[in-house]
Amino acid sequence: MRDFSSSTQALALNTATLGHNMPGKGFGWSTEALIDNCAELGFSGITFWRQEFSQHQNLDSVGRAVRGAGMSVSGLCRSPFFCGPFAPDVQQVKDDFKLAIDQTAELQAECLVILTGGVPTGTKGITAGWGLIESILAEAAEYAAQSGVKLALEPLHPMYGGDRSCIVTVKDALTICEHVGAKNLGIAVDVYHVWWDSQLEASLKGTDKVFSFHLCDWLAETKDLLLDRGMMGDGVADIPEIRRIVEDVAGYQGLSEIEIFSEYWWSQHPRKVLETCVERFKGC
Amino acid sequence: MRDFSSSTQALALNTATLGHNMPGKGFGWSTEALIDNCAELGFSGITFWRQEFSQHQNLDSVGRAVRGAGMSVSGLCRSPFFCGPFAPDVQQVKDDFKLAIDQTAELQAECLVILTGGVPTGTKGITAGWGLIESILAEAAEYAAQSGVKLALEPLHPMYGGDRSCIVTVKDALTICEHVGAKNLGIAVDVYHVWWDSQLEASLKGTDKVFSFHLCDWLAETKDLLLDRGMMGDGVADIPEIRRIVEDVAGYQGLSEIEIFSEYWWSQHPRKVLETCVERFKGC
């Protein structure tokens, strides 16, 4: 397990932590200001969200700017939902998935994060959509392989099972990966989504499929289903133990990306948020 | 698996479904009115909450009234929280737990429902409190055995891991039962808390520890952490499949108790709620 107390070599920022802070939103930092501030504070990577760019923007230049500042693009969020109440129709899913893969390639991002969406409308049960998900992922993984893009399927907390993801545990996500059998399909492990899982170590034993790792915390008395994630150290997740499992059991050695959806942190100045991230990262 | 379509022999009501409807609360039904309405509509059992009674009320007469109407007392909710932000100090926990066991015996209720509370304050990780929980349960189970009371440990949905229960899966609960090793300690399985668990059947294989089973549904786009449970049929839980597992895999043949915490259903007239319960029960 790596030592985070004296180096930020493994530290990355997911821009969701700043409330997708972009011109006209939040404190209105430009992409350049974001990159400058992250580099200055010692971050080693940035993960962007697609909604922060216009649809036809070529992202080569963004990727180059990040690398020019000594960092890498740790990821791009996210695929369209495949199923559940928020999913578009299947053809739109496939088209948008291809576009997301192209954008990931342009950015030279480490991976594209995949969220599946919830239980397909009109069906019942957590596994009802798994066949559909596997077929969409198989096709997308093949397309992504052509440009060397990796796909990171992220299991979400079971409270999102109905609408945002019917893949709710690391075991679920690894089962899907096994069924699809594509080299470039792996998983993203997020502290917020998995902290409660007493079977995490058993599920990750023997896998090399962790493509991405996200830091944050679970507040003991969480108040909101979406926007009340905690800064590392403020909650009840045993982050060093989860990181031990991800690194020592699953062999993950990539960036640890801070991703916090929080009304509270979004109301703070982004520079202060970044400084807090750096400080708290040391105790992870 | 039993046929629920033509008989309410297995149907019970958890009074939480009526918003703990008692004199001065909700629509203000008396215990007698509650019992009469349930009996009239064909319910076979009622589970009460302790807060619906005054602390020194002898509950013998309540139990007798329920049985006199041809029903049984399917359960009593609940033990004090042992740990987490809402738990009293350890001595208070032990005293109140004994009182709850005495009340269960007075009612001749099928079981006392156990909620453990969340991660102990000042600790981290979902299993940090398990040792404490096991020692409190071992002592309580011994005391409960003297009056023939059964304890049903209820795993809650992982979204309650921080504050209401650090036992968040059926597997977690069965692990605790195994460690404690008391004959009168089993588990309660609630559709709302377990519907998302793809490992439910594997976890319940070979056990005879299901002491209680609760019906409700998970709404696809659930809006609230506490008070947005669905009526059976309105959500995405595969209830017949869960019931198949509980009955055919774990051998449960007791009452199926409807427990719905919902602002919506609490705003409806209790008679209408009960009628809807009876109707929807047939499709479970």
Interface residues (C-beta under 8 A of the other chain):
Chain A: G84 P85 G118 V119 T121 T123 K124 G125 I126 T127 A128 H157 P158 M159 G161 G162 D163 V168 T169 K171 D172 T175 W195 W196 D197 S198 Q199 W218 L219 A220 E221 T222 K223 D224 L225 G235 V236 A237 D238 I239 E241
Chain B: G84 P85 G118 V119 T121 T123 K124 G125 I126 T127 A128 H157 P158 M159 G161 G162 D163 V168 T169 K171 D172 T175 W195 W196 D197 S198 Q199 W218 L219 A220 E221 T222 K223 D224 L225 G235 V236 A237 D238 I239 E241
